[in-house]
Amino acid sequence: MTAQALKQPGASSGGQQSATLLNVVLRLVLLLALDGFFIWFALSAFAEGFTQLGVVIAVIAAAVNYIILVRDMYPLRWMLVGLILMIMFAIWPILLTVFVAFTNYGDGHLLTKVQSIELIQQERYLPEGGAAYSWTGYRNEAGEYALWLQNAAGESFLAFPGTSLIPASEAEGIGELDDNGIPVSIEGYEKLNALQVASDQTIPSIQFGSELDGVQIRSAREAAQLQLRYEYDEATDSLTDRETGVSYSPIAGTWTSQTGDTLPFGFRATVGTGNFTRFFESPAFRGPLLRIITWNFAFAFLSVFTTFSLGLGIAYIYNDRSLPGRKIIQSFLLIPYTIPSLITIIIWRGMFNNQVGVINRTLDSLLGIAPAWTVDPTLAKLAIIIVNLWLGYPYFMLICSGALQAIPEDLYEAARVDGANAWQRFFKITLPLLLVAVGPLLVASFVYNFNNFNLIFLFIEGGPPIANSATRAGHTDILISYVYNFAFASGRAKEYGLGSAITIIIFLIVAVITLFQFRYTKMWEEVGEGV
């Protein structure tokens, strides 16, 4: 017994040490694998020109190593995955938006400078004296191509990639020629028709022949001795058109000549506060901007006021436990809250249709009127408020029902003894105590409706349009839908940099409003304490 007792502690200690060593080894192996992934991801981001993303990945990798290797960071290991996801899907998009706001990122400026130069240098031209040919394509089983070339002088050549052009008289494996002097077949190769050639987009990039006499396919009928049209000079940081001799220098991400001509395929470049300055100083923006901001505030306020008022009214009525069928009716009143808003908005859009909507058909049959809901600006705004009222009142009905039940009945009994009527009890007791509970939710609802893009876009797409507006803007547009139309949905070039700048401005506006409203929330709390 003594010997066994002496052996047991040692065996247990050895097993614990083995288990601990195994855990350490597994942890280090997993960390090395994770570091390998982070290094590959960061290097790929840097190589593609996404420097900011590469920096973020490097920071995440450093943080992961620190948390795993440092003993004091042990509690954070359990939150590691959540922290990584929060950085990638919450913090990184915010940082990216801020970065893009100070750039010219958009259509024509999506590439890095290196990518822009490479893409422009792919363009070729036929220099003076360069040979041109009509061509016929052939392909073998390995997918390799050959061309039969014919020039204006009636001479024919066989061309393979990487070798000099072979005159027809010296070519081997040539089959019978058709009436146009084109081989019906070439040994090992199958003749292609125009459709087969067009289906392969790699053919125009293949150079047939040597560096001296090589040709490239220029069109569906012509192959020619093409040369690079643009030459980049790193010393002067400029692109020169070898065909015209014009030089282009980079100005704000656009290759521009001295005469103001530009090349396609610009690149991302920092423009400082140019997007913000343009937003505030451009007459095109100032025209509809004041009208849109005014409606934005009105829409958010009216949405909160109407939904809260109706929700509170219904909750107050059905707070009476003696009301028959109370629970069933409340359940039916919650139906709008259970249906996805996307479906509800589309249904209301059909109901407000000017020609075949059920609302206009009913009004026409009863009153002989058919309002132009989607044409008249005032009616369009009214329709949006009505739809939002339907969508939002169940939420406030729910929270007000819970808040009303939390108010002590003794307060009402004391008020009745003091002679307070129903209105006095509501405004002196119910409403102050209710605002203490739902005040923060009212602020959150205002912020939500201030950016309620789904309703505005799905119901009427911001229409009807504002007449004589230089930009795409509608009478029911709010700031967020206006930004979307400008940066994404308009037929003009997309300007993500400007859109990001406007988004930051909207964020600052909402932040100021929220802070201001929370000040009043504290005032409600002070009123509630005095009740």
Secondary structure, 3 states (H helix, E strand, C coil): CHHHHHHHHHHHHHHHHHHHHHHHHHHHHHHHHHHHHHHHHHHHHHHCCCHHHHHHHHHHHHHHHHHHHCHHHHHHHCCHHHHHHHHHHHHHHHHHHHHHHCECCECCCCECHHHHHHHHCCCEECCCCCCEEEEEEEECCCCCEEEEEECCCCCEEEECECCCCEECCCCCCECCECCCCCECCECCEEECCHHHHHCCCCHHHCCEECCCCCEEECCCCEEECCEECEEEECCCCEEEECCCCCEEEEECCEEECCCCCECCCCECCECCCHHHHHHHHCHHHHHHHHHHHHHHHHHHHHHHHHHHHHHHHHHHHCCCCCCCCHHHHHHHHCHHHHCCHHHHHHHHHHHCCCCCCHHHHHHHHHHCCCCCCCCCHHHHHHHHHHHHHHHHHHHHHHHHHHHHHCCCHHHHHHHHHCCCCHHHHHHHHHHHHHHHHHHHHHHHHHHHHHCCHHHHHHHHCCCCECCCCCCCCECCCCHHHHHHHHHHHCCCCCEHHHHHHHHHHHHHHHHHHHHHHHHHHHHHHHHHHCC
